[in-house]
Amino acid sequence: MDGLVGQHDWIDQRVFDLYDEYCHGRIDRRSFLQQAALVAGGLAMAQALMPRYANAQTISFTDERIKGTYVIYDSPGGNSGRMRGYLVQPKGNGPFPSVVVVHENRGLNPYIEDVARRCAVEGFLALAPDGLFPVGGYPGNDDDGRDLQARLDQNKLRTDMLNSAKYLEAHPLSSGKLGATGFCWGGGTVNYLAVMLGADLLAAAPFYGAAPAATAVPDIKAQLVIHYAEKDERIDSMWPDYEKALKAANVKYEQYTYPGTQHGFHNNSTPRYREAAAKLAWERTIALFKKTLV
């Protein structure tokens, strides 16, 4: 068995492709299920792909190695001028190297909170901001979360993430050494943070995120470890130009494409999860942060 929710080899690639359309808001839940049903056994496959967040928890909220709290802070120029995030610190008094964890396109769900705790048990002060805070916060399910996030002013939403990173870097428990990781929309946002923060961001590990504009790449000063899924045409097609720009700008980077994986392979709440690839990608991410931030 590969992962907490089982192997995904039985799921037709056409259903995975439809799920990717659904996850990125290009079709709604009803359309996803209707179109999946046209594939033999597709409705069962579609239902199996829905997240099961009880499976996503690998580090308990009450784990004695960490302390998690929700914090509210200013976010000038963002969607409401204020932001809320899940701040998790390792045991001890600090200061700690810090990592901002950026969610997908649906707000701060339990999977992303768990990723923040995973960072904290490795010795990092982690902040997972909730971009949906200006509209009431993550609503408890991904469908509503995706809809809410799509309605936000996207430039202001990125400003909220930029302000979150700055808040974390300046936090009294932070050593001032800042890294970032994120997934899907959050992966693209990590690339954005690398451009906008310049030398203030020392390390970045985007997972299957949209590449920045080639003209912006020279502003990146962070060391990068870039993770891609093998079966993720939309994101993967951006890599050749991104790689060319990284090389031209002499940015330090490593890039990995994980065989047999779908977009979202790190998310252990759905059958897209691939345990071996997710574990390896996370080990490489933590190694980057320990090398550059500690």
N, C-alpha and C positions, 0 to 999 in steps of 0.2 A: 504494500500500500504506500503510495507516494503522497504524503501530506495528511492533514487532519480530516479532510473530507473525501478522501479516496482518489483513485486515479481518474483522469479525465479523458483517457484514450477512447472511451466508448462514445464520446460526444462528437457528433458530426461537425466538421470544420465550418460548414455553412451556418450552423447554429451559433458557433463561436463568433463568426463574422457578424451575425445579426445582433448578438449580445454586445459586441463592441459598438455597433451603431446605437443601440439602446443606451449603453453606458455613457456615450458621449452626447446624448440628447438629440440625435438625428432622427430617431423614431421613439414613440412612447411605448410604455409597457404593453398596452393592448396590441399595438402593431407588432411588437416583438413576438408576443405569444401567438398571434394569428399567423404570422409568416413562418415562425418555427414549426407550427403545426402542419405545414405543408410538406415538411421533411418527415420521412418515416421515423416514428418514435420521437419526433422533434419536440413535442410538447413536454414530454418527460425530461428531455435534455434541457429545455429552456428552464423548467422549474428547478432543476438541479443546480443551475448556475446562479440562482438567487443567493445573496450573501447569508451566511449563518454566523453571526457575530459572536455567538458563544464559543465557536471554534477558534476565534481570532485571539483570544486572551492567552498569552503565554507567560505574562508577568502579572501577578495579582495587584489590584489597587492597594492592598494592605501589605505587600511584600516589605519585610523589615529592612531590606537593603536600600530602599528609596523612600522619598516623601513627595507626594503629588498634591498640588493645590491648583485652584482656578484663580487666575489673576486678571484684573482689568487695568488697562493702561491707555494712554492717549495715542491717537493715530491721526495727526493733522493731515488733511487732504484726502482722507479715506472716505468710506461710505457713510460714516456717522460721526467721525471724529474720536471714536472710542473703539477699543478692541478687547476681546476676551481670549485667553489662551489657557491651555493646560500646561502648567510648569511642573517639571519633575526633577528633583535633585537627588544626587547620590547621598548615602549616609555620610555624615561628617559636616564640617563647617565651611569647607571650600577655602578659597575660590576654586571653581571648576571650569575646565574648558567647556564651551557651550555649542549646542547644535540645535538649529531650528528645523522642525519637521513639518513639511507642508503637505496638506491633505490633497485628495483627488478633487473631482469637480462636484462634490456633494457635501462639503463641510466636514466638521471634525467628528467622524464616526468612531466606534469602538476600536476598529483596527488601527487607526492612526494614533489613538491614545496609547494603544499597546506598543506601537513602535517607539513612542516617546519614552515609555518605561524601559524598553529594551536598550535605548541609548543611555538612560540613567544608570542601569545596572552595570554598564561598561565604564562608568565614571564621568559621564558628561551631564551637565546641566541642560535639560532639553525643554524646549518650548514648542508646543503644537498649537498654533493659532487657529481660531475658528472664524473663517471668513464670513460665515453666516451670522455672526453676532449682531451686526447692525439690523438684521431682519428677524431677530429672535433666537438665533443660534441653530445648531443642527437639530432638525425636528424629530429625530428618532427613527427615521427611515430614509433610505437613499433616494426613492422616487421624489419625495417632496424636497429633499435636500438638493437634488440636482436641479429641480425646477427653480428653487429659490436662488441658487447660485447663478443660474443663467440670467435671471432678471436683474442682478446687480450691475452697477456700472463697473465694467471689467478693468478699466484703468485705475479706478479708485480701489478696487479689490486688490490689485497688485500693489498699490500704495500701502494698503493695510498690511500686506505681507512684508513689504520693505520696512515699514515702521516696526513690525513685530521683531524682525531680525535686529534692528537697531536697539530696540528695547532690551532684547536678550543680551546683546553685546555689552550694554552699559549696566546690566543688572548687578547689584552688590555681590551676588554669589558667583558672578562670572569672572573668569580670569582675563576676559577681553579677547580671547582667542576664539574665533567664531567659525563654525562649519554649517553646512546645510544639506539636507536630503529631502526628497519629495517624490511623489508618485503620480504618474499620469499628468493631470493638470499641474499638480505640485512639482513634477519633474521639470516641466517647462518653466514653472515659476522659479525653481532653483537656478536654472540657466539665466533667467532674468535677474535674479539677485546677484549672480556672479558678475553680470555686466554692470549693474547699478552700484554695487558695493565696492567694486574694484579691490584694492589692497586690504580693505576691512574684512573681506571674506577669504579665509585661508584655504578652505577645502570645500568641495561640493560634490555630491554623489546623486545626480538625477537618475531616476528610474523611468525609462520609456517616456521621456518628456520631449516636447517640441523644442527644436533648436532655436537659438536666437538668430537674429539677422546677421549675416556674415559681416556686415559693416560694423556691428557692435562688438564682435568677438575680441578685437584688440584691447578692449577695456577689461577683459577678464584677467585677473591676477591670481585667482585661486587655482590650486591643484585639483584636477578633476578625475573622478572615476565614473564613467558613463555606462549605464546598464541598458541593454536593449533586449527585447524578445525577438525570437527568430520569425514568428508569424505575426508581424505588426507592420504591414506595408506602409501605412500613412506616416508613422514615426520614422521607420527605418529609411524611407526614401529621402529624408532630410539629412542623413548622415554624411554622404559624400561631400556635400558643400560645407557642412559643419566641420568635418575633418580637415578639409582644405584650408578653411579659415583659421582653425586652431594651429595648424602647422605654420601657416604664414605669420601668425602672431607669436609664435614660440611659446604657446601655452603648454604647461605640463599636463598631460592627460594620459589616461588609460581607458580603452573602450572594450567592452565585452558584449558579445551577442550570445545568448544562452540557447543551445540547440533544443528544438522541440517545445519551446515555450510560447505562450500567448501573452499579449498585452495584459498586464495585471498579475503576472506570475508570482510576485512577491506577496500578494494579498491572500492570506491563508484562510479567508472566510468563504471562498468559492472554489469550485473544481478547476479554475484556471491556475490555481496554486500548484507549483512544482517544488516540492520540498528540497531536493538536491540543489536546484538552481537558485532558489530563494536563499538557502543557507549559504551557498558560496558567494552570492552577491552581497549578502549582509556581512559576511566575514571580510570581504574586500572593502566594504564601506567603513567598517569599524577600524580596519587596519589603516586606511587613509587618515581617519580622524586621529588615531593614536600617533601616527607618524607626524602629522602637521600641527596638531593642537595641544598635545600634552607636553 
